[in-house]
Amino acid sequence: MIQKILEVIEAGQTFLIAAHESPDGDALASTLSLTLALEGQGKQVTAYNCDGVPGDYRFLPGCDKIVNDVAADSQFDVAFVLDAGELSRAGSWIKERCATLVNIDHHPHSEDFGDIYFVDDKASATGALIYRLIKAAGWPISEEIAINLYTAVLADTGSFRYSNADGEAFRVAGEMVDLGVDPWSISSGLYESQEEVRLRLLALALPTLRVAECGTFASIAVTLEMYEQTGATSEHTDRFVNYPRSIRGVEVAIFFRQIEAARFKVGFRSSGTVDVGALARELGGGGHHNAAGGMVDGTLAEAQNHVFTKVGRLLR
């Protein structure tokens, strides 16, 4: 599969690289790693994300290359869709704008929407797959590419705390450190450069903490009213789900994020006992065994009751 990808790269000149909406560290850093690598080969690259770059990731080299709009008449020889799970999360229009579409992902049940389907659901991160591609091509890894590859793996393994932190993840990280990446500067950029409004939003979210009587699942929530009170936005909620996840005995953490008057995005994190990816697909979403998300309509109380019932049944 990698050889097929290298062949279309060799034949192409104009490239589009896109990742899923509400991008996380893996999605953004994978986009930038591949963008910088292709530019190093003299290719013309457009890096796209419909939601742009959240503030927490603006330390990534090349992030200013990512645009959130592409001209309607743009055409590309090759389009890469990274870490998306399904094409609609990156942009359904992409398929009509390219001669060859490549899907690179590590989500289980990732849609086979591309002409080339490079998906490994055992990989720690999509960034690990980009690393494999770059190494197979024999392209040089600059310090800028190394920072992005390291960040992709670091972010999607929860700083190497999650069960997907396999040997490859540590090997990729180790090689990037050998190439000059400073782990402290990456961790500082990700975790210790918060805006004040994020903490004010968190202060309002934590009192919504609900823990099931059995103690095996817990949730917090953010509402539109909280955004209005603090001046924060949805990008400031990254990693909020980790707070209920950190409670002793919790197997499934849930984060409710209001996006409309009667609609919530629901994020799930599992310690491994429950396949939250399957649960999210029931809610029209998707994701991994241990990290996934979906959508629920109703008030916060209605959304909580609906999701808690489903999670409770799974844990029983």
N, C-alpha and C positions, 0 to 999 in steps of 0.2 A: 504493500500500500504506500509506503514512504517513497519507493521508487517511482510509482505513478505520479505522486505529488511533485517530485523533483523534475519529472519530465514536463509537466504542464508549467512549472515555474520557468524552466529553461526556454520553453516555446513562447511564453507570454511576456508582455511588456507592461501592461496596465493592470493593477491589482487593487481590489477592495478588501479590507480586513474589518470585520465587524464582530461584536460580541453581544451578549444579552443585555437587555434593559436593566436599569438599576445595577450597574456593574459593580462587582466586588474586586478584590485584589487580583485574583486569578484571571478574571476576564480582561481587566485593564492591562495587567503586566504581560499577559500572553499576547494581547493585541500589539503592544509596543515592542515586545521581543521580536515578533515576526516582522513587524513594520521595519524596524531598524536593520534586521538581517537582510530583508529583501532590498532595501535601499542601498545596503552595502554591496549588493550585486548589480547595482545600476538600474533597478526597476523603479517604475513610477507607482507610488503607493498612496492610496487614500485610506486613512484609518478613521473608522466611523463608530460612534455609539450614540443612540438616540437621546440618551440622558447625559452625555458629556462625561466629564471627569469630576467625581466628588472631591471635596476639599481635602479629605484625608489622604488622597493619592496624588496630590499635585507635586510631590517631591520626586515622582518617577521620571527618569530621563525620557524626554520625547513626548511627555503628556500634552504639550502644546500642539502636537500634530493631530490629535484626535478632534474631529469635527462632529457636530450633531445634526448636520444637514448635508445632503448631497444633491447636486443639480439634477432635475428630472430627466434631462437628456443624456446623463452620464452613462457610458457603457464601459465594461471592463473585460479584459481577456479572462481573468480568473478572480473569483470572489472566495474568500475564506470566511466561514462562519465558525466562531470559536466559543466553546463552553456554553452553548445556547440550549441544548436539549431539544428545542423545536425552532423551526425557522422564524415563526411569528415573533419570538422573543428578541430577535435581532432585527427583523424587518422582512416581511413577506415579499416586498418589492424586489429584493436582492436577486431572486431567482431569474427575473426577467431582464436583469441588467448585465448579465455576464455570460460568456461562452461556456465556462466551466465553473461549477460550484463545488467547493470542497468543505465537508463538514468535519471539523476536528473537535473532539469532545471526550469527556470521561464520565458523563452522566449515564447511568443505566437507562435503558429504554429510549435512548436518544433517537429522534426521528431519522429515518434514512432519506433525507431530503436532497442530498447532494449527488453529483456525478461521481465523486470520490468520497468514501465513507471511512474515515480514520478515527475510530472510536475504541477506546480501551477503558472499560469501567473499573478496571483494577488499578489504573494509574492514579497517583495521589492528586494530580492537578492537570489541567489542560496545559499549563506551563511545562510539565514534564514531557508531554508529547511534542511541544514545540522544541524543547531541548533535543529530543531524539531526532527530529527533522534536521535541525541545524548541524548536529554531529554527523549524521549520515551524509549530509551535503558537503561536509568538510569546510564549512564557512567559518571565518574567524569570529570569536565571541569577544566583542569589545566590552569595556567596563560598563557602558550604558546597557548593553544587552544583558550582561551578567547581573546587574542590579535588578532588572525586570524579571529575569528567570528566577532569581533567588526569592524575590517578593512573591511571585506567583505561587511557588511551593510553600513558602512560609505562611502566606495568608490562608491557603486552602487546607493546610494541615493544622490550623490553629496554633501556629508557632511550634509545630511538631508535637502537639499534645493529643491530636485525634488518632483514631485507629487507622486512618489512611496514611499515616507517616511511616511509609515503608522504607526499605533499604535504598530504593532509587531516589526517594525524596532527600535522604541524607547525603547520598552521593552527589546529586545535583547541587545541593547547597554547599557541600564541601568544595566542589570544584569551583563554584562561583567565588567562594571566599579566597581560594588560591589565586583566582584571577584578579583579586583586588577589592571585592565587596567587603564593606565594613558592616558586620551584623548589627552593631549598636546603632549606626545611623539609620538603617532600615527600620529597626524596632522603634526608634525614636520617632521617625516619620509616621509610622503606623499608629503607635499607641500613646505617644507622649507629646503630641502637638495638637491637642484638642482645642476647639473654639469654646469660649465660655458658654455660648448658648446651648451646646450639647449637654453640658453638665446641668444647666437649668432645666432642660427638657427631661433629663434622666431623673432629676429630683421630683418632677411631677409624675413620671412613669412608675417609679418604684412603689409608691403607695397603692398602685393597682395590683400589686402582687397577689396572686391567688395560688394556694397550694392545696392539692386534692387531699381529702381526709386520709387516703391511703399513703400519701407522701411520695407517690411515684411520678407525678407530673405536676407542673407548675407553669404559671404564665404571668406576663406583664403586658401592658397595652399603652399605646400612644394614640391620642385622639386629635382631631382637627383643632379643637379648642386649645390643646396644649401647644400646638404650633403657633397659634395666634398669641397666646400669652407670652411665649418666650422669644418669638422671632426665628425659631429653628425651622428646619425643613426635614423632609424624609431622609436626606442623606446623613443627617446627624444621628439617625437611629441605628447605624451599623454597629453590630455586636451587642445590642441591647439584650438579645435573646440569651446571651451568655450568663446574665445575672440569675434568672431562675434555673438555668442549667447547673450553676455552681452549688446549688443546695444539696446537702448530703441526702442520698436516697432517691433523688429525682432521676427518672429514666428518660422522660421526654419533657423538653422545655418548649414553650409555645410563646410566640410574640404576635400580638394583634396590632396591626398598624392601619388606622382608618385612612381611607383614600377618598371616600365620598360620604354623604350623609348617612347612607345605609349600606355601606360596603367596606369590608376589611380585607387587607392582605394578611395572610397567616403564615408565619415562618415556624418551622419545626426543627428541633435538634434532638437527636437520640443518642443515648449512651451505647446503643448497639442492640438492645433487647427488642426494640420495635423498628420495623421498616417504615420510617416516616415518608419515604419516597412513594410507597404504595398508597399511604393515607393521603398524601398531597394530590396524587393523580385522581383520587375520588373527588377531590375539590377542584378539579380542572387545572391543576398545576403539575408539578413534577420535581425531580431532584434525585438525590442519592438516598441510600439506605439510612444514613445518619444525618442528612441535612436536606431539607426540602421546603417547598412552600406552595400555597394555594390561595383560593379566594372564597370568602363567605359573605353572603348578604344578610342584612338585618342590623339591629342595634348591637352595641357591644355585648350586652347581656345575652341577646339571642345568639350571636356568633360564638360567645364563650360556651353557652349551654350545648350548642350543636357540636362544637369541636370536642369539648370535654367528654361528651357521651361516646363519641367515636374512639377517642384515645383510651378512655376507661375500659371499653370493651376489648380493645387490643391488649391492654396490659393484664386484663383478667385471663 
